[in-house]
């Protein structure tokens, strides 16, 4: 398994965007490595495995080899969305998402499931297909423009695959979305990078990512674990590419497959989104970076890249200040949108313990701040990407067009009642 530092050294860099200081910004994912940790009880009464994931199953109709199953309507979904009424203030949507979504014994997957459950929130988990494929079967993976079985992220141990299955199972039953982060995470400028993949190569990558989820039972030989409680062909509505590369060639394939959104655009701004090729384009966003003259993308890895120049183990005396700066960046991004144009706020994360785990602590602090606003009566909705596009799809086109006229941090001049009258 590659170490985190080895994986980071192969990543491509992304500029921040017009009008923003050109600080080095990355949008990568760590190669997960093992560490000791424990899961957290969720109080649901379900059994737990050693990694903190739910072991209980929901009766359903097996699909294929029984790796997945149809269990009916997903629980814990919001009420059917309705169009905004004339003069109504838009809700403030906040979407927390996780790239890779593997549980490797550090307890981070169940930690944030517990946090979401405590506050009645939904999230999106972009599952890497390889995290359900044993390394002994890695030659089943045929990555475009790379050697058979190659991957720029590590394959998980059998125990961590089981823990990932248990937590993905729990996540869906608790109302979260399971998207995709594809497979081998090839970045940079090399021939094998996702940056250069054709639409047909993206189709192959997606088919393989789906097959590793839909056939984990065959690939592992494990028949004593419950099926995943969803039909992945129907569940999969969008994804995020490695390092935010390759979206232009991905989109024709995403449209062909019936995807509803893509979260791969680099350097987005806090404005109301549009569609590309009929797919909702939901990018990470530039947000204020306290104490700095430039903005940073709304992802833990980009905080790290700007604070410690890609080092995942910088001197510990930096950690308290960096943790505070990261949490305040997320909070500032939320406050700016909530108090002005109400643009949806997108946050990306990884289940990693970079720089002593400060980014996990920072995102939890920001999450709790936002959840408190909701609990005090603010119309804040902590939802998944799919739930958000459900809402967008029922809005009147002219209303969305009007919302898009508001720039970053721009309030309706005469208030919402008149603006959307």
C-alpha positions in Angstrom: 0.0 0.0 0.0 1.3 3.4 -0.9 1.9 5.8 1.9 0.1 9.1 2.0 3.3 11.1 1.2 4.0 8.9 -1.9 0.4 9.5 -3.1 0.7 13.2 -2.6 3.9 13.5 -4.6 2.0 12.3 -7.7 -0.8 14.8 -7.6 -1.5 17.6 -10.0 -1.9 21.2 -8.9 -4.8 23.5 -9.5 -4.7 27.2 -9.7 -7.3 29.1 -7.6 -9.0 31.1 -10.3 -9.4 34.5 -11.8 -9.0 37.4 -9.3 -7.6 35.2 -6.5 -4.0 35.1 -5.4 -2.2 32.1 -7.0 -1.6 30.1 -3.9 -0.8 26.4 -4.6 -4.1 24.5 -4.3 -4.6 20.8 -4.6 -7.7 18.7 -4.7 -6.4 15.3 -4.0 -7.3 12.3 -1.9 -5.0 10.5 0.5 -3.9 6.9 0.0 -5.5 5.5 3.1 -3.2 3.8 5.6 -4.1 1.8 8.7 -4.1 3.4 12.2 -5.6 2.4 15.5 -9.0 3.8 16.3 -12.4 2.8 17.5 -15.8 3.3 16.2 -18.4 5.3 18.0 -21.8 3.9 19.2 -24.7 5.4 17.4 -27.4 4.5 19.9 -29.5 2.8 17.2 -29.6 -0.6 18.8 -28.0 -2.2 15.8 -25.1 -4.6 16.3 -21.6 -3.2 15.5 -18.5 -4.9 14.1 -15.1 -4.1 15.5 -14.6 -1.1 13.2 -17.8 0.6 14.4 -20.0 -0.1 11.4 -23.6 -1.4 11.7 -23.9 -5.2 11.1 -27.7 -5.4 11.0 -29.3 -6.0 7.6 -32.5 -4.9 6.1 -34.6 -7.6 4.3 -34.6 -7.2 0.6 -34.5 -8.8 -2.8 -30.9 -9.8 -3.7 -29.5 -8.3 -6.9 -27.0 -10.3 -8.9 -24.7 -12.3 -6.6 -26.3 -10.7 -3.5 -23.7 -8.0 -3.0 -26.5 -5.5 -3.3 -30.2 -5.8 -2.8 -33.5 -3.9 -3.3 -34.9 -3.0 0.0 -37.5 -0.4 -0.9 -37.5 3.4 -0.5 -34.5 4.8 1.3 -35.2 5.8 4.9 -34.7 9.3 6.4 -35.3 11.3 3.2 -36.7 14.9 3.3 -40.2 15.7 2.3 -41.0 16.0 -1.4 -39.4 19.3 -2.5 -41.6 22.2 -3.6 -41.0 25.3 -5.8 -40.1 28.5 -4.0 -43.2 30.7 -3.6 -43.1 34.4 -4.8 -41.1 36.4 -2.4 -39.9 33.4 -0.4 -36.3 33.4 0.8 -34.3 30.4 -0.5 -33.1 27.8 2.0 -29.4 27.7 2.8 -28.2 24.3 1.5 -25.0 22.9 2.9 -23.6 19.7 1.5 -20.7 17.8 3.2 -19.1 15.2 1.0 -16.4 12.6 1.5 -13.9 11.4 -1.2 -13.0 7.7 -1.1 -15.2 6.8 1.8 -13.1 3.9 3.1 -13.0 3.0 6.8 -9.4 2.0 7.7 -9.6 1.5 11.4 -9.3 5.2 12.4 -13.0 5.5 13.3 -13.6 8.5 11.1 -16.4 7.1 8.9 -18.6 6.2 12.0 -17.5 9.4 13.7 -19.1 11.5 11.0 -22.1 9.2 10.6 -22.7 9.7 14.4 -22.4 13.4 14.0 -24.8 13.5 11.1 -27.3 11.4 13.0 -27.1 13.6 16.0 -28.1 16.6 14.0 -30.5 15.0 11.5 -28.2 15.7 8.5 -27.5 13.8 5.3 -24.2 13.7 3.5 -22.7 12.3 0.2 -20.1 9.6 0.3 -18.1 9.2 -2.9 -17.0 5.6 -2.6 -13.9 4.5 -4.4 -14.7 1.2 -6.1 -11.3 -0.3 -5.3 -12.0 -0.1 -1.6 -14.3 -3.1 -2.0 -11.8 -5.1 -4.1 -9.3 -7.3 -2.3 -5.7 -6.7 -3.3 -5.4 -10.3 -4.2 -7.9 -9.7 -7.0 -6.4 -6.4 -8.2 -5.8 -7.8 -11.7 -9.5 -7.6 -12.2 -9.0 -3.8 -12.5 -8.1 -2.5 -16.0 -7.5 1.2 -15.5 -7.4 3.3 -18.7 -3.8 4.1 -19.9 -2.3 2.3 -16.9 -1.1 -1.2 -16.1 -3.6 -3.9 -15.1 -4.2 -3.6 -11.3 -2.4 -0.3 -11.0 -3.6 2.3 -8.5 -2.4 5.5 -7.1 -4.3 4.8 -3.9 -3.7 1.7 -1.8 -5.9 -1.4 -1.8 -7.5 -2.0 1.6 -6.9 -4.9 3.9 -9.7 -7.5 4.1 -10.6 -6.2 7.5 -10.9 -2.7 6.3 -13.0 -3.8 3.3 -15.4 -5.4 5.7 -15.5 -2.2 7.8 -16.1 -0.1 4.7 -19.0 -2.4 3.7 -20.5 -2.1 7.2 -20.3 1.7 7.2 -21.6 2.1 3.6 -24.5 -0.2 4.6 -25.2 2.0 7.7 -24.8 5.2 5.8 -27.5 4.4 3.2 -29.9 3.2 5.8 -29.4 6.5 7.7 -30.3 8.5 4.6 -26.9 9.3 3.1 -26.1 9.2 -0.6 -23.5 6.8 -2.0 -21.8 8.3 -5.1 -18.5 7.4 -6.7 -14.9 8.5 -6.6 -14.1 6.1 -9.4 -11.1 3.7 -8.8 -7.4 4.2 -9.1 -7.1 8.0 -8.6 -4.6 8.8 -11.3 -3.7 12.5 -11.4 -1.2 14.9 -12.8 0.0 15.4 -16.3 1.2 11.8 -17.2 -0.4 9.8 -20.0 -2.3 7.7 -17.4 -3.9 10.7 -15.6 -7.7 11.0 -15.6 -7.1 14.4 -17.1 -6.6 12.8 -20.6 -9.2 10.0 -20.4 -11.7 9.9 -23.3 -15.5 9.6 -22.7 -15.2 5.9 -23.6 -12.4 5.4 -21.1 -14.5 7.1 -18.4 -17.3 4.7 -19.2 -15.0 1.8 -18.6 -13.8 3.3 -15.3 -17.4 3.8 -14.2 -18.5 0.3 -15.2 -15.7 -1.1 -13.2 -16.3 1.1 -10.2 -19.9 -0.1 -10.2 -18.9 -3.8 -10.7 -16.7 -3.7 -7.6 -19.6 -2.5 -5.6 -22.1 -4.9 -7.2 -19.9 -7.9 -7.1 -17.9 -7.6 -3.8 -19.3 -10.9 -2.7 -18.0 -12.8 -5.7 -14.6 -11.0 -5.5 -14.1 -11.6 -1.8 -15.8 -14.9 -1.3 -17.6 -13.6 1.8 -21.1 -14.9 2.1 -21.7 -14.3 5.8 -22.1 -10.5 5.5 -25.3 -8.7 4.7 -25.9 -7.3 1.2 -25.6 -3.6 0.7 -29.2 -2.4 1.0 -29.5 -0.5 -2.3 -29.5 -1.0 -6.1 -26.3 0.8 -7.1 -27.4 1.2 -10.7 -30.3 3.3 -9.4 -28.4 4.8 -6.4 -25.5 6.2 -8.4 -26.4 9.8 -9.5 -23.1 11.5 -9.5 -19.4 11.6 -8.5 -16.2 13.6 -8.0 -13.2 12.9 -10.2 -9.7 12.5 -8.7 -7.9 15.8 -8.2 -10.9 17.5 -9.9 -9.5 16.6 -13.3 -11.1 15.3 -16.5 -14.7 16.7 -16.1 -15.1 17.8 -19.8 -14.7 14.2 -21.1 -16.6 12.7 -18.2 -19.8 14.7 -18.8 -20.8 13.1 -22.1 -20.6 9.7 -20.4 -22.4 11.0 -17.3 -25.2 12.3 -19.4 -25.4 8.9 -21.3 -25.6 7.1 -18.0 -28.3 9.3 -16.7 -26.3 11.0 -13.9 -27.9 14.1 -12.4 -24.9 16.0 -11.2 -21.1 16.1 -11.2 -19.0 17.6 -8.3 -15.7 17.7 -10.2 -15.3 21.4 -11.3 -12.2 23.1 -9.9 -12.3 26.5 -8.4 -16.0 27.2 -8.2 -17.5 30.4 -6.7 -20.3 30.8 -4.1 -23.1 31.4 -6.6 -26.1 29.4 -7.7 -25.1 26.6 -10.0 -25.9 25.8 -13.6 -25.9 22.7 -15.7 -23.3 21.5 -18.2 -24.5 19.2 -20.9 -27.7 18.7 -18.9 -25.8 17.7 -15.7 -25.8 19.9 -12.6 -22.3 21.3 -12.1 -21.6 21.5 -8.4 -18.0 22.5 -7.8 -15.9 23.0 -4.7 -15.9 26.7 -3.9 -13.5 29.5 -3.2 -14.1 30.6 0.4 -12.4 33.2 2.7 -9.1 32.0 4.2 -8.8 33.9 7.5 -5.5 35.8 7.9 -4.6 35.4 4.2 -5.1 37.7 1.2 -6.4 34.9 -1.1 -9.3 32.4 -0.9 -9.0 28.6 -0.6 -11.1 25.8 -2.0 -13.6 24.3 0.4 -11.8 21.0 1.0 -9.6 19.7 3.8 -6.8 18.8 1.4 -6.6 22.4 0.1 -6.3 23.7 3.6 -3.4 21.4 4.1 -1.8 22.4 0.8 -1.8 26.1 1.7 -0.8 25.6 5.3 1.9 23.1 5.2 2.9 22.9 1.5 1.6 19.3 1.1 3.2 18.0 4.2 0.9 15.7 6.2 3.1 15.7 9.2 4.2 19.3 9.8 5.5 20.4 13.3 2.8 19.9 15.9 3.1 23.5 17.2 1.3 24.7 14.1 -1.7 22.5 14.6 -3.9 24.6 16.9 -3.6 27.7 14.7 -4.2 25.7 11.5 -7.2 23.9 13.0 -8.8 27.2 13.9 -8.0 28.8 10.6 -9.6 25.8 8.7 -12.7 25.8 10.8 -13.1 29.5 10.5 -12.7 29.3 6.7 -15.7 26.9 6.5 -17.7 29.0 8.9 -16.9 32.2 6.9 -18.0 30.5 3.7 -21.2 29.5 5.3 -21.9 32.9 6.8 -21.1 34.7 3.6 -23.7 32.7 1.6 -26.3 32.6 4.4 -26.3 36.3 4.9 -26.2 37.3 1.2 -27.1 35.3 -1.9 -28.0 32.0 -0.2 -25.9 30.1 -2.7 -25.5 26.4 -1.8 -22.3 25.7 0.1 -20.3 22.6 -0.9 -17.6 21.1 1.4 -15.3 18.2 0.5 -13.3 16.0 2.9 -11.3 12.8 3.3 -11.2 10.3 6.1 -7.6 11.2 6.9 -5.6 12.2 9.9 -3.3 14.7 8.2 -1.3 17.0 10.5 -2.6 15.3 13.6 -6.2 15.0 12.5 -6.7 18.8 12.7 -8.8 18.9 9.5 -11.3 16.4 10.9 -11.6 18.4 14.0 -12.0 21.6 11.9 -14.8 20.2 9.7 -16.6 18.9 12.8 -16.4 22.3 14.5 -17.8 23.9 11.3 -20.5 21.3 11.0 -21.6 21.9 14.6 -21.7 25.6 14.0 -23.9 25.3 11.0 -26.1 22.7 12.7 -26.6 25.1 15.6 -27.9 27.7 13.3 -30.4 25.2 11.9 -31.5 24.2 15.4 -32.0 27.9 16.4 -34.6 28.1 13.6 -32.6 29.2 10.5 -33.7 27.6 7.3 -30.5 25.7 6.9 -30.6 22.3 5.2 -27.8 19.8 5.6 -28.4 17.5 2.7 -26.7 15.2 0.2 -25.9 16.3 -3.4 -28.8 14.2 -4.7 -31.3 15.7 -2.3 -30.1 19.1 -3.3 -30.6 18.5 -7.0 -34.0 17.0 -6.2 -34.9 20.5 -4.9 -33.2 22.3 -7.8 -35.1 20.2 -10.4 -38.5 21.4 -9.1 -37.7 25.1 -9.2 -39.0 27.3 -11.9 -36.2 28.1 -14.5 -36.9 31.8 -14.3 -36.4 31.7 -10.5 -33.1 29.9 -10.8 -32.0 32.4 -13.5 -32.8 35.3 -11.2 -30.8 33.7 -8.3 -27.8 33.3 -10.6 -27.7 37.1 -11.1 -26.5 37.5 -7.5 -22.7 37.5 -7.2 -20.6 36.2 -4.4 -21.6 37.9 -1.2 -24.3 39.9 -2.9 -27.6 40.5 -1.1 -30.8 41.3 -3.0 -30.9 45.1 -2.9 -34.5 45.4 -1.7 -34.7 42.1 0.1 -35.9 38.6 -0.9 -39.7 39.5 -0.9 -39.2 41.9 -3.7 -36.3 40.1 -5.5 -38.3 36.9 -6.0 -41.8 38.6 -6.1 
